Amino acid sequence: MVFEITLFMKHYICTGGCDGESAVSGVCQMEGCKSEGEALTACNCEDGLHAEVDQEKKEVNEEGEESETE
């Protein structure tokens, strides 16, 4: 009998472009990042690609662009 165990943990990433990642919540500390000092975003991805957070960021950006043109 074979059991497959997938281990992953919540981690926190910067969505400001610096690709910062932390095991604990906090703020981006990367000097020069456009999100420096802003809260990191929780991510539960198992593959390290942060696709769910990247998709949410894309949707927020699109909504912001739509609001500006209305």
Secondary structure by P-SEA (a helix, b strand, c coil): cbbbbbbbccbbbbccccccccccccccccccccccccbbbbbbcccccaaaaaaaaaaaaaaaaaaaac
